[in-house]
Amino acid sequence: MGGLILFIFYGSILFFIIATAIRVRKFVNAPLHLHWEFYKGSSVYELIEWWTKKRSTFGEKLWSMFLDLLFLREFYHRNRRFWYPLYLFHLGLYLLILWHAWLFISAVVANVETASVFGWVWGTFATVLTFVGGAGILWMRMMDEELKVSYPPIHYIKWIFILLTLLGGIYAVDIHFKSSMPTLLKYVREQVTFANFEHKLHPAFGPALHIAFASAWLIYIPFSHVFQLFFRYYHYLRWDDVPNLRGSEIERRIKEHLELPVTWSAPHIQSGKRWREVASELK
Amino acid sequence: MKKERKKIRLQDISLRTDEPLVTVTLDDLMPLPPPLDLQEKKFPYSTLSENQKKGYECSLDGVSALALPKPKDKEEEEKLVERFLSGLRKLLSQNDNWLFCQPLIQSLEGCVRCQTCSDACPIYVSSGKQEIYRPTYKSEILRRLINRYVKKRHKFLSKLMGYDIELNWPTVARLAELAYRCSLCRRCAQQCPLGSDNGLIGRELRKLFSQEMGIAPKELHDSGTVQQLRVGASTGISSAAFQGMVEFMEDEIEEKWGRRIKIPIDKEESDILLIHNSGEFMSWIENPMAFAIIFEAAGLSWTLSSEIYGYEATNYGTWYDDVQFARIVIKQVEVARKLKVKKMVMGECGHAHKGLIVVADRILVDDLNFPRESFLPLLEDLILHGRLKLDPQKNNFPVVLHDPCNVVRLMGIVEPQRRILKEISPQFREMEPHGVENYCCGGGSGFAIMNSMNFRQWRENISSRMKLKQILEAFQDVMDPSIRKYVCAPCSNCKGAIRDILNTNELWEKHGIYYGGLVELVANAMVDMKRPFIEWEWR
């Protein structure tokens, strides 16, 4: 059983890496789509000869993305009621991710024997925040008529699974490790440095349960909405004002796309010809 | 007492019945402010005749935008469903739909069903929140059909994920009509916290029907893009007729405003090729006349073109068909290239702005990659730099600005028109909301010119209802009919839709609410005009 948990855990990490790489590759290699964005306010098109003017930089877009993700600004402005539980959940999640990073690093570099209660407070606070936010979202999804619209059954299961994962974390830290940071950090150090194969092969119920939950999430994340968020920015679905200048990389890619065959079969389109040819015809 | 409404589910789209899923009633409609609050209520749209019902699909809401004939038999139904499925596969293919596949997939996969977009939709709200008009309704159906019939998920997983909609002819027929119950204003996309674009999903659905099944409103296809490619303009104006109209404009300008100007046509190597929506020449010729007066007064090097495709800025392909869109764009730009002008400038036509300047940017390559821009920055430059002698007191009447979606939200041209109006209209006021948060006029995406069966009534009473409400609210303090009021709508299609709602509700006759473009106000403010440019005669 322990071996299976071990296999699933490392297998899920591998799966996460491969699935993420495939998804990223698919996004990066996607064809250049036509301009179809919309704007929050004034754009470069307000200027005479806009194609010669300075546009927002990649850094500015990155900063905008960072603020959007950190504060869920769009939800804050557009759907405040839903933002409250959503933000609690995300804030807790961000803190929890950071806590795990801190856990792995300090388990290796710090003196685990003298670890203070600070780590426990941080982890517990983050878990409770995430739990309260998650439970709030689930409650709203069940009770609010608007939020129930078209919400598929599997997503309710997903939220219950999230809450169970959090409870699993609490069980592992507070029941199994008895809320002791030195014990927890020592265990993590053994795991990270591969120092104790006995614990790896025959984990106790608490850590095993937590690892099983983590594995399930590692398998799910590459297919989740999270990636959509990043690639929305990557593909400039909003506020894209990069012009297609003559001799540019954009123009080169468009020329490639214009060589693709047109396969649509309505009477006014002749399938089989290339886009370049079909677009020059009169129909 | 208000009757409790039947709850519409996503699965109802495939119900085998000729009865509409929804019929919008008087009680459903969003109330309007005075003076239309006490108006005798009109039914949102009339019921189709028995013959029409027998021959055409109208089982969505009892309205027919497409005049879609019913299939003759089961075999034909099955063929049509198969073609729909084939089109659906193509929409999702990077090779078949390289133009929009990426944002489409993002929109399909990115939605978290928070329904934040619903209240942003003027049609959904105006209709009394009919479930079928909810921005996510058609998107969710499409998403579920894709997962069940294209991705072919396991049956159990499909049920768990809610992919339980049956693809049959009623589903296809209702989706075809549903694609034309959204004006593609994309206010929902603007509101979506995740950027999921239900407007794009609607547009891609229209494309599937047109490009794979040959189904599109006749006003957009047969007498729209097909006619434009055949004769040069979607209005059917020939080159000779256009030249006659320009002569008429010169005579009118001299007769009415005492200026003899020569409107340049086909003048090679000009700085600017000005291109109008040809509907302006047919319905609002004062608009191109105002442009001519302003450009001549400012001493610009400019020209119109009488070459076919050169006097028509519209491109209805923007709303429903990539192939037709690309064909028209290429013809239009070729005219500019041959004339050796420095740039093309769009007149007051919203979708021509978005289509020709923005969307076409990634179709035009090499010497067809030609500079194109809006008239707004140019006009602002002329006014703010004192190139025109203007007296704002000549426009001393209430003016409210309508923001065409294509120019404002979808292009980010927000401030130039406001800075112009602040210079020339002392009583300029805003609608609420405005700018990128504006509401569609209700005539967007071709609705303004679509008049099949009872569709026009649907447009006037539902699709344009929010704009009507905004206009009335903006003028509440000056509703006295002796005070002339002006709705400034710098877009041809918006003007058409606004004309219709003002006319149907007798708001010009009874309350002095008039409408027109932006350049007419600029020409009206020019100091050396023999008489006011705006004639306050209903058109």
Interface residues (C-beta under 8 A of the other chain):
Chain A: A30 P31 L32 H33 L34 H35 W36 E37 F38 Y39 K40 G41 S42 S43 V44 Y45 E46 L47 I48 E49 W50 W51 L72 E74 F75 R78 N79 F82 E146 L147 V149 S150 Y151 P152 P153 I154 H155 I157 H225 Q228 L229 F231 R232 H235 L237 R238 W239 D241 P243 N244 L245 R246 I250 E251 I254 K255 H257 L258 L260 P261 V262 T263 W264 S265 A266 P267 H268 I269 W275 V278 A279 S280 E281 L282 K283
Chain B: L10 R83 S86 G87 K90 Q94 N95 D96 W98 L99 F100 C101 Q102 P103 Q106 E109 G110 V112 R113 C114 Q115 T116 S118 R134 T136 E140 K159 L160 M161 G162 R186 A189 Q190 Q191 C192 P193 L194 G195 D197 L200 S210 Q211 E212 M213 G214 H221 V226 L229 R230 V323 Q324 A326 R327 I330 K331 K343 I357 V358 V359 D361 R362 I363 L364 V365 D366 N369 P371 E373 S374 L376 P377 L378 D381 R409 L410 M411 G412 I413 V414 E415 P416 G435 V436
